[in-house]
Amino acid sequence: MREPAPKRQTRIAALVEARGSARITDLADELGVSVVTVRRDVEELAQRGELRRGHGVARSLRPIAQESTATGDTIGMVVPERNTYLTEVVQAAREAADKAGLRLALHIAADERGTERAVRQALDAGARGLLLAPRWRTEVEARADHTWLAELEVPVVLVERRPHRGSAVYGLDCVRSDHAHGVHLTLEHLTALGHRRIVLAARDDSPTARVIRSEFAAQTAARGIAEGCPVMLSSRTAGPDPRPRDAREADLAGAVRRAGATAALIHGDMDALVLVQRLREAGIEVPGDCSVVAYNDVVADMGQIALTAVAPPKGELGQAALELLVRRLERTRNGRWAGATRHLELLPGLVIRDSTALCADSPD
């Protein structure tokens, strides 16, 4: 004889309360009913305020700090493959998760559609919330992700990404570095040393890269030096199209000579190490002939010359992202969020090393 729905729902609520969370498929197996039946029961229980529903999972109403200790709760973090910049961010988020009694599971997005696949994998594995750093090589890629991101039923925090006002995902929490300030610090430092002709060699395949490029153009224009400050790709694979381009597009020595430049800002610092070596091979000494500032400060101090570098607060980014996610998990009840969305920006610093010096052409 089939169990009455009220009795079955009571059992479901008790199981979820005891475990903190339970997958819909597991509940269906235990109760000997279909997944559709359990999903319908969970929906009714959520509407009555007896539990919370997520993507393929039912959750108790206990605060996250209590529930995670009992269940070994998991948070998913999705990052692009081969992204060294985010390594410290991930490590800091993991440490913060450990302190909160959570497990951080890392998922790698291998290509432009990999973010959605990695997110689905994280949710299918029972992730209660997500930290996302989508690659978003282009604005078109970003907009393509907005629709499905906005429909996710678990809390999401964007990491080193900030959606445009009015976009479908503008209501998501996010934390990122203030890269406009990083460009400002660089130009303040170089112009104080007498440099007025500065090359930007930058990537163009991420939201961070696009901010750096647009801010460099705007800030050099505001200083009245834009005409002597050209922009180029920092490597042949630094553009939205990952296929190698013409080698001349990464010819920093040629760009420096054509512009009569005495300084360069290079994003990121892995590319900076390569380009500094090429400058020296071309007979352009650093910093004697050309001062160099790297952007990211992951390995900027590990070359033959320790590079002055813009240093985003990567560890604090990871910690802040995890704290935002825990805050949202604790304040979400019956699928409703009780609190204000937060968009946080953390200011980077500038680490002065051996690759910048007074401009030889400066009247000072």
C-alpha positions as a Markdown table, in Angstrom:
| # | Residue | x | y | z |
|---|---|---|---|---|
| 1 | Met | 0.0 | 0.0 | 0.0 |
| 2 | Arg | 1.3 | 3.4 | -1.0 |
| 3 | Glu | 2.4 | 5.6 | 1.9 |
| 4 | Pro | 0.2 | 8.7 | 2.3 |
| 5 | Ala | 1.8 | 12.0 | 1.2 |
| 6 | Pro | 1.6 | 13.7 | 4.6 |
| 7 | Lys | 3.4 | 10.8 | 6.3 |
| 8 | Arg | 6.0 | 10.6 | 3.6 |
| 9 | Gln | 6.7 | 14.3 | 3.8 |
| 10 | Thr | 7.1 | 14.0 | 7.6 |
| 11 | Arg | 9.7 | 11.3 | 7.0 |
| 12 | Ile | 11.5 | 13.5 | 4.5 |
| 13 | Ala | 11.5 | 16.5 | 6.8 |
| 14 | Ala | 12.9 | 14.3 | 9.6 |
| 15 | Leu | 15.7 | 12.8 | 7.4 |
| 16 | Val | 16.7 | 16.2 | 6.2 |
| 17 | Glu | 16.7 | 17.7 | 9.7 |
| 18 | Ala | 18.8 | 14.8 | 11.0 |
| 19 | Arg | 21.4 | 15.0 | 8.2 |
| 20 | Gly | 21.4 | 18.7 | 7.5 |
| 21 | Ser | 21.0 | 18.0 | 3.8 |
| 22 | Ala | 20.0 | 15.1 | 1.5 |
| 23 | Arg | 20.0 | 14.5 | -2.2 |
| 24 | Ile | 16.7 | 14.1 | -3.9 |
| 25 | Thr | 17.8 | 10.9 | -5.6 |
| 26 | Asp | 19.0 | 9.4 | -2.3 |
| 27 | Leu | 15.6 | 10.2 | -0.6 |
| 28 | Ala | 13.8 | 8.6 | -3.5 |
| 29 | Asp | 15.8 | 5.4 | -3.1 |
| 30 | Glu | 15.3 | 5.2 | 0.7 |
| 31 | Leu | 11.6 | 5.9 | 0.5 |
| 32 | Gly | 11.0 | 3.6 | -2.5 |
| 33 | Val | 9.3 | 6.3 | -4.6 |
| 34 | Ser | 10.1 | 8.2 | -7.8 |
| 35 | Val | 12.4 | 11.2 | -7.9 |
| 36 | Val | 9.5 | 13.3 | -9.2 |
| 37 | Thr | 7.4 | 12.4 | -6.1 |
| 38 | Val | 10.2 | 13.4 | -3.8 |
| 39 | Arg | 10.9 | 16.6 | -5.7 |
| 40 | Arg | 7.2 | 17.5 | -5.4 |
| 41 | Asp | 7.2 | 16.7 | -1.7 |
| 42 | Val | 10.3 | 18.8 | -1.1 |
| 43 | Glu | 8.7 | 21.7 | -3.0 |
| 44 | Glu | 5.6 | 21.5 | -0.7 |
| 45 | Leu | 7.8 | 21.3 | 2.4 |
| 46 | Ala | 9.8 | 24.3 | 1.3 |
| 47 | Gln | 6.6 | 26.3 | 0.6 |
| 48 | Arg | 5.5 | 25.5 | 4.2 |
| 49 | Gly | 8.8 | 26.6 | 5.6 |
| 50 | Glu | 9.9 | 23.2 | 6.9 |
| 51 | Leu | 13.1 | 22.9 | 4.8 |
| 52 | Arg | 15.0 | 24.6 | 2.0 |
| 53 | Arg | 15.3 | 23.2 | -1.5 |
| 54 | Gly | 18.4 | 23.5 | -3.8 |
| 55 | His | 19.6 | 22.1 | -7.1 |
| 56 | Gly | 18.8 | 18.4 | -6.6 |
| 57 | Val | 19.0 | 18.6 | -2.8 |
| 58 | Ala | 16.9 | 19.3 | 0.2 |
| 59 | Arg | 18.4 | 21.2 | 3.2 |
| 60 | Ser | 17.5 | 21.8 | 6.8 |
| 61 | Leu | 16.8 | 25.2 | 8.2 |
| 62 | Arg | 19.7 | 25.1 | 10.6 |
| 63 | Pro | 22.3 | 27.9 | 10.3 |
| 64 | Ile | 25.2 | 27.0 | 8.0 |
| 65 | Ala | 27.7 | 27.0 | 10.8 |
| 66 | Gln | 25.8 | 24.3 | 12.7 |
| 67 | Glu | 24.7 | 22.3 | 9.6 |
| 68 | Ser | 28.1 | 22.1 | 8.0 |
| 69 | Thr | 29.7 | 20.7 | 11.1 |
| 70 | Ala | 27.2 | 17.8 | 11.1 |
| 71 | Thr | 27.2 | 17.0 | 7.4 |
| 72 | Gly | 30.6 | 18.0 | 6.1 |
| 73 | Asp | 28.9 | 20.5 | 3.8 |
| 74 | Thr | 30.6 | 21.4 | 0.5 |
| 75 | Ile | 31.1 | 24.6 | -1.3 |
| 76 | Gly | 32.0 | 24.5 | -5.0 |
| 77 | Met | 34.6 | 26.8 | -6.5 |
| 78 | Val | 34.9 | 27.1 | -10.3 |
| 79 | Val | 38.0 | 28.6 | -11.9 |
| 80 | Pro | 39.5 | 28.6 | -15.4 |
| 81 | Glu | 42.3 | 26.1 | -16.2 |
| 82 | Arg | 45.9 | 27.2 | -16.1 |
| 83 | Asn | 45.2 | 30.4 | -14.1 |
| 84 | Thr | 48.1 | 30.9 | -11.8 |
| 85 | Tyr | 46.7 | 34.3 | -10.6 |
| 86 | Leu | 43.8 | 32.6 | -8.8 |
| 87 | Thr | 46.0 | 30.0 | -7.0 |
| 88 | Glu | 46.4 | 32.2 | -3.9 |
| 89 | Val | 42.8 | 33.2 | -4.0 |
| 90 | Val | 41.8 | 29.5 | -4.0 |
| 91 | Gln | 44.1 | 28.7 | -1.1 |
| 92 | Ala | 42.8 | 31.5 | 1.0 |
| 93 | Ala | 39.2 | 30.5 | 0.3 |
| 94 | Arg | 40.0 | 27.0 | 1.3 |
| 95 | Glu | 41.5 | 28.1 | 4.6 |
| 96 | Ala | 38.4 | 30.3 | 5.3 |
| 97 | Ala | 36.1 | 27.3 | 4.4 |
| 98 | Asp | 38.0 | 25.0 | 6.8 |
| 99 | Lys | 37.5 | 27.5 | 9.6 |
| 100 | Ala | 33.8 | 27.7 | 8.9 |
| 101 | Gly | 33.5 | 23.9 | 9.0 |
| 102 | Leu | 33.0 | 23.7 | 5.2 |
| 103 | Arg | 34.7 | 21.7 | 2.5 |
| 104 | Leu | 35.8 | 23.6 | -0.6 |
| 105 | Ala | 35.7 | 21.5 | -3.8 |
| 106 | Leu | 37.5 | 22.9 | -6.8 |
| 107 | His | 36.1 | 22.5 | -10.3 |
| 108 | Ile | 38.1 | 23.5 | -13.4 |
| 109 | Ala | 36.5 | 25.2 | -16.5 |
| 110 | Ala | 38.5 | 24.0 | -19.5 |
| 111 | Asp | 37.0 | 26.2 | -22.2 |
| 112 | Glu | 34.5 | 29.0 | -23.0 |
| 113 | Arg | 31.5 | 26.7 | -22.2 |
| 114 | Gly | 33.4 | 24.9 | -19.4 |
| 115 | Thr | 32.0 | 27.2 | -16.7 |
| 116 | Glu | 28.5 | 25.9 | -17.1 |
| 117 | Arg | 29.6 | 22.3 | -17.2 |
| 118 | Ala | 31.8 | 22.8 | -14.1 |
| 119 | Val | 28.9 | 24.5 | -12.2 |
| 120 | Arg | 26.5 | 21.6 | -13.1 |
| 121 | Gln | 29.1 | 19.1 | -11.8 |
| 122 | Ala | 29.5 | 21.0 | -8.6 |
| 123 | Leu | 25.7 | 21.2 | -8.0 |
| 124 | Asp | 25.2 | 17.5 | -8.9 |
| 125 | Ala | 27.9 | 16.7 | -6.3 |
| 126 | Gly | 25.8 | 18.5 | -3.7 |
| 127 | Ala | 27.5 | 21.9 | -3.4 |
| 128 | Arg | 25.4 | 24.3 | -1.2 |
| 129 | Gly | 26.9 | 27.4 | -2.7 |
| 130 | Leu | 29.4 | 28.5 | -5.4 |
| 131 | Leu | 32.4 | 30.8 | -5.8 |
| 132 | Leu | 32.7 | 31.5 | -9.5 |
| 133 | Ala | 35.6 | 33.1 | -11.5 |
| 134 | Pro | 34.4 | 32.7 | -15.1 |
| 135 | Arg | 36.9 | 33.2 | -17.8 |
| 136 | Trp | 34.7 | 35.5 | -19.9 |
| 137 | Arg | 37.3 | 36.1 | -22.7 |
| 138 | Thr | 34.8 | 38.5 | -24.3 |
| 139 | Glu | 31.7 | 40.4 | -23.3 |
| 140 | Val | 29.7 | 38.1 | -25.6 |
| 141 | Glu | 30.8 | 35.1 | -23.5 |
| 142 | Ala | 29.9 | 36.9 | -20.3 |
| 143 | Arg | 26.4 | 37.7 | -21.6 |
| 144 | Ala | 25.9 | 34.1 | -22.7 |
| 145 | Asp | 26.4 | 32.9 | -19.1 |
| 146 | His | 24.2 | 35.5 | -17.5 |
| 147 | Thr | 20.9 | 33.8 | -18.2 |
| 148 | Trp | 21.7 | 30.4 | -16.6 |
| 149 | Leu | 23.7 | 32.0 | -13.8 |
| 150 | Ala | 20.7 | 34.1 | -12.8 |
| 151 | Glu | 18.5 | 30.9 | -12.6 |
| 152 | Leu | 20.7 | 29.0 | -10.2 |
| 153 | Glu | 19.0 | 28.1 | -7.0 |
| 154 | Val | 22.0 | 28.2 | -4.7 |
| 155 | Pro | 23.9 | 31.3 | -3.5 |
| 156 | Val | 26.7 | 32.5 | -5.8 |
| 157 | Val | 29.6 | 34.8 | -5.3 |
| 158 | Leu | 31.5 | 36.1 | -8.3 |
| 159 | Val | 35.3 | 36.3 | -7.7 |
| 160 | Glu | 37.4 | 38.9 | -9.5 |
| 161 | Arg | 34.3 | 39.6 | -11.6 |
| 162 | Arg | 31.7 | 42.4 | -11.3 |
| 163 | Pro | 28.7 | 42.3 | -13.6 |
| 164 | His | 27.5 | 45.3 | -15.4 |
| 165 | Arg | 24.7 | 47.3 | -13.9 |
| 166 | Gly | 21.4 | 46.2 | -15.4 |
| 167 | Ser | 22.7 | 42.7 | -16.3 |
| 168 | Ala | 20.8 | 39.6 | -15.3 |
| 169 | Val | 23.5 | 38.8 | -12.7 |
| 170 | Tyr | 23.9 | 42.2 | -11.2 |
| 171 | Gly | 22.1 | 41.0 | -8.1 |
| 172 | Leu | 24.8 | 38.4 | -7.3 |
| 173 | Asp | 27.4 | 39.1 | -4.6 |
| 174 | Cys | 30.9 | 39.7 | -5.9 |
| 175 | Val | 34.4 | 40.6 | -4.7 |
| 176 | Arg | 37.2 | 41.9 | -6.9 |
| 177 | Ser | 40.3 | 44.0 | -6.9 |
| 178 | Asp | 40.1 | 47.6 | -7.9 |
| 179 | His | 42.2 | 47.3 | -11.0 |
| 180 | Ala | 41.6 | 51.0 | -11.9 |
| 181 | His | 43.5 | 51.8 | -8.7 |
| 182 | Gly | 46.3 | 49.4 | -9.8 |
| 183 | Val | 46.7 | 51.4 | -13.0 |
| 184 | His | 46.6 | 54.6 | -11.0 |
| 185 | Leu | 49.4 | 53.4 | -8.7 |
| 186 | Thr | 51.5 | 52.4 | -11.7 |
| 187 | Leu | 51.2 | 55.8 | -13.5 |
| 188 | Glu | 51.7 | 57.7 | -10.3 |
| 189 | His | 55.0 | 55.8 | -9.7 |
| 190 | Leu | 56.3 | 56.1 | -13.2 |
| 191 | Thr | 55.4 | 59.7 | -13.8 |
| 192 | Ala | 57.0 | 60.6 | -10.4 |
| 193 | Leu | 60.2 | 59.1 | -11.8 |
| 194 | Gly | 59.9 | 61.3 | -14.9 |
| 195 | His | 58.4 | 58.8 | -17.4 |
| 196 | Arg | 55.9 | 60.3 | -19.9 |
| 197 | Arg | 56.1 | 57.7 | -22.7 |
| 198 | Ile | 54.8 | 54.4 | -21.3 |
| 199 | Val | 53.9 | 51.2 | -23.3 |
| 200 | Leu | 51.1 | 49.0 | -22.0 |
| 201 | Ala | 51.6 | 45.4 | -23.0 |
| 202 | Ala | 48.5 | 43.7 | -21.7 |
| 203 | Arg | 46.2 | 40.7 | -22.1 |
| 204 | Asp | 42.8 | 41.1 | -23.7 |
| 205 | Asp | 41.1 | 37.9 | -22.7 |
| 206 | Ser | 39.4 | 38.5 | -19.3 |
| 207 | Pro | 37.4 | 41.2 | -17.5 |
| 208 | Thr | 40.5 | 42.1 | -15.5 |
| 209 | Ala | 42.5 | 42.7 | -18.7 |
| 210 | Arg | 39.8 | 44.8 | -20.2 |
| 211 | Val | 39.6 | 47.0 | -17.1 |
| 212 | Ile | 43.4 | 47.5 | -17.2 |
| 213 | Arg | 43.3 | 48.4 | -20.9 |
| 214 | Ser | 40.4 | 50.9 | -20.6 |
| 215 | Glu | 41.8 | 52.5 | -17.5 |
| 216 | Phe | 45.2 | 52.9 | -19.0 |
| 217 | Ala | 43.7 | 54.7 | -22.0 |
| 218 | Ala | 41.5 | 56.9 | -19.7 |
| 219 | Gln | 44.1 | 57.7 | -17.2 |
| 220 | Thr | 46.9 | 58.5 | -19.6 |
| 221 | Ala | 44.5 | 60.8 | -21.5 |
| 222 | Ala | 43.6 | 62.5 | -18.3 |
| 223 | Arg | 47.3 | 63.2 | -17.7 |
| 224 | Gly | 47.8 | 64.5 | -21.2 |
| 225 | Ile | 50.3 | 61.8 | -22.2 |
| 226 | Ala | 48.1 | 59.3 | -24.1 |
| 227 | Glu | 49.7 | 60.1 | -27.5 |
| 228 | Gly | 53.0 | 58.7 | -26.3 |
| 229 | Cys | 51.5 | 55.6 | -24.5 |
| 230 | Pro | 50.6 | 52.9 | -27.0 |
| 231 | Val | 48.9 | 49.6 | -26.2 |
| 232 | Met | 49.9 | 46.1 | -27.4 |
| 233 | Leu | 49.2 | 42.5 | -26.6 |
| 234 | Ser | 51.5 | 41.0 | -24.0 |
| 235 | Ser | 51.8 | 37.7 | -25.9 |
| 236 | Arg | 50.7 | 36.1 | -29.1 |
| 237 | Thr | 48.0 | 34.2 | -27.2 |
| 238 | Ala | 46.8 | 37.0 | -24.9 |
| 239 | Gly | 43.7 | 38.0 | -27.0 |
| 240 | Pro | 40.1 | 36.7 | -27.0 |
| 241 | Asp | 41.0 | 34.3 | -29.8 |
| 242 | Pro | 43.4 | 31.8 | -28.1 |
| 243 | Arg | 45.1 | 30.9 | -31.4 |
| 244 | Pro | 48.7 | 32.3 | -31.7 |
| 245 | Arg | 48.9 | 35.6 | -33.5 |
| 246 | Asp | 51.6 | 37.4 | -35.5 |
| 247 | Ala | 54.8 | 37.5 | -33.4 |
| 248 | Arg | 55.0 | 41.3 | -34.0 |
| 249 | Glu | 52.0 | 41.8 | -31.7 |
| 250 | Ala | 54.2 | 40.8 | -28.8 |
| 251 | Asp | 57.3 | 42.7 | -29.9 |
| 252 | Leu | 57.7 | 45.0 | -26.9 |
| 253 | Ala | 61.3 | 46.1 | -27.9 |
| 254 | Gly | 59.9 | 47.3 | -31.2 |
| 255 | Ala | 57.0 | 49.1 | -29.5 |
| 256 | Val | 59.4 | 50.8 | -27.1 |
| 257 | Arg | 61.6 | 52.0 | -29.8 |
| 258 | Arg | 58.8 | 53.2 | -32.1 |
| 259 | Ala | 57.2 | 55.2 | -29.2 |
| 260 | Gly | 60.5 | 56.4 | -27.7 |
| 261 | Ala | 59.1 | 54.9 | -24.5 |
| 262 | Thr | 61.1 | 54.8 | -21.3 |
| 263 | Ala | 58.7 | 52.6 | -19.3 |
| 264 | Ala | 56.3 | 49.7 | -19.7 |
| 265 | Leu | 53.4 | 48.2 | -17.7 |
| 266 | Ile | 53.0 | 44.5 | -18.5 |
| 267 | His | 49.9 | 42.4 | -17.6 |
| 268 | Gly | 50.4 | 39.7 | -16.3 |
| 269 | Asp | 53.8 | 39.1 | -14.7 |
| 270 | Met | 54.4 | 35.7 | -16.4 |
| 271 | Asp | 54.4 | 37.5 | -19.7 |
| 272 | Ala | 56.4 | 40.3 | -18.0 |
| 273 | Leu | 59.3 | 37.9 | -17.3 |
| 274 | Val | 59.4 | 36.8 | -20.9 |
| 275 | Leu | 59.2 | 40.3 | -22.3 |
| 276 | Val | 61.8 | 41.7 | -20.0 |
| 277 | Gln | 64.2 | 39.0 | -21.2 |
| 278 | Arg | 63.4 | 40.0 | -24.8 |
| 279 | Leu | 64.1 | 43.6 | -24.1 |
| 280 | Arg | 67.5 | 42.7 | -22.8 |
| 281 | Glu | 68.2 | 40.5 | -25.8 |
| 282 | Ala | 67.3 | 43.5 | -28.0 |
| 283 | Gly | 69.9 | 45.7 | -26.1 |
| 284 | Ile | 67.3 | 47.6 | -24.0 |
| 285 | Glu | 68.4 | 47.5 | -20.4 |
| 286 | Val | 65.9 | 47.3 | -17.5 |
| 287 | Pro | 65.7 | 49.7 | -15.7 |
| 288 | Gly | 68.4 | 51.8 | -17.3 |
| 289 | Asp | 66.7 | 52.2 | -20.7 |
| 290 | Cys | 63.2 | 51.1 | -19.8 |
| 291 | Ser | 61.5 | 50.8 | -16.4 |
| 292 | Val | 59.1 | 47.9 | -16.1 |
| 293 | Val | 56.1 | 47.4 | -13.8 |
| 294 | Ala | 54.4 | 44.0 | -13.9 |
| 295 | Tyr | 50.7 | 43.4 | -13.0 |
| 296 | Asn | 49.6 | 40.5 | -10.7 |
| 297 | Asp | 52.7 | 39.9 | -8.6 |
| 298 | Val | 52.5 | 36.1 | -8.8 |
| 299 | Val | 56.1 | 35.5 | -9.9 |
| 300 | Ala | 57.3 | 39.1 | -10.6 |
| 301 | Asp | 60.2 | 38.8 | -8.1 |
| 302 | Met | 61.6 | 35.5 | -9.6 |
| 303 | Gly | 63.3 | 36.7 | -12.8 |
| 304 | Gln | 66.8 | 37.9 | -13.3 |
| 305 | Ile | 65.6 | 41.3 | -12.3 |
| 306 | Ala | 63.0 | 41.5 | -9.5 |
| 307 | Leu | 60.1 | 43.4 | -11.1 |
| 308 | Thr | 58.2 | 46.2 | -9.5 |
| 309 | Ala | 54.6 | 45.0 | -9.5 |
| 310 | Val | 51.0 | 45.8 | -8.8 |
| 311 | Ala | 49.9 | 43.3 | -6.2 |
| 312 | Pro | 46.1 | 42.6 | -6.0 |
| 313 | Pro | 45.2 | 41.4 | -2.5 |
| 314 | Lys | 44.7 | 37.8 | -3.7 |
| 315 | Gly | 44.5 | 36.1 | -0.3 |
| 316 | Glu | 42.0 | 38.6 | 1.1 |
| 317 | Leu | 39.9 | 38.2 | -2.1 |
| 318 | Gly | 39.6 | 34.5 | -1.4 |
| 319 | Gln | 38.7 | 35.0 | 2.3 |
| 320 | Ala | 36.2 | 37.8 | 1.5 |
| 321 | Ala | 34.5 | 35.7 | -1.2 |
| 322 | Leu | 34.0 | 32.8 | 1.2 |
| 323 | Glu | 32.7 | 35.0 | 4.0 |
| 324 | Leu | 30.2 | 36.6 | 1.6 |
| 325 | Leu | 29.0 | 33.1 | 0.6 |
| 326 | Val | 28.6 | 32.0 | 4.2 |
| 327 | Arg | 26.7 | 35.2 | 5.0 |
| 328 | Arg | 24.3 | 34.5 | 2.2 |
| 329 | Leu | 23.9 | 30.9 | 3.2 |
| 330 | Glu | 23.1 | 31.8 | 6.7 |
| 331 | Arg | 20.5 | 34.4 | 5.7 |
| 332 | Thr | 18.7 | 32.5 | 3.0 |
| 333 | Arg | 15.4 | 31.0 | 4.2 |
| 334 | Asn | 12.9 | 29.2 | 2.0 |
| 335 | Gly | 14.8 | 30.3 | -1.0 |
| 336 | Arg | 14.5 | 33.9 | -0.1 |
| 337 | Trp | 17.5 | 36.2 | 0.7 |
| 338 | Ala | 17.2 | 38.5 | 3.7 |
| 339 | Gly | 19.8 | 41.1 | 3.2 |
| 340 | Ala | 21.5 | 43.5 | 0.8 |
| 341 | Thr | 23.6 | 42.2 | -2.1 |
| 342 | Arg | 27.3 | 43.2 | -1.7 |
| 343 | His | 29.8 | 44.3 | -4.4 |
| 344 | Leu | 33.2 | 44.5 | -2.7 |
| 345 | Glu | 36.3 | 46.1 | -4.2 |
| 346 | Leu | 39.7 | 45.6 | -2.5 |
| 347 | Leu | 42.5 | 48.0 | -3.3 |
| 348 | Pro | 45.8 | 46.5 | -4.7 |
| 349 | Gly | 49.2 | 47.7 | -3.6 |
| 350 | Leu | 52.4 | 48.5 | -5.5 |
| 351 | Val | 55.6 | 46.6 | -4.6 |
| 352 | Ile | 58.7 | 48.6 | -5.5 |
| 353 | Arg | 61.6 | 46.4 | -6.6 |
| 354 | Asp | 64.6 | 46.7 | -9.0 |
| 355 | Ser | 62.9 | 47.2 | -12.4 |
| 356 | Thr | 62.0 | 50.9 | -12.1 |
| 357 | Ala | 64.3 | 53.9 | -11.9 |
| 358 | Leu | 64.4 | 57.6 | -12.7 |
| 359 | Cys | 63.9 | 58.4 | -16.4 |
| 360 | Ala | 67.2 | 59.1 | -18.1 |
| 361 | Asp | 65.5 | 61.8 | -20.2 |
| 362 | Ser | 63.9 | 63.5 | -17.2 |
| 363 | Pro | 65.1 | 67.1 | -16.6 |
| 364 | Asp | 65.2 | 66.2 | -12.9 |
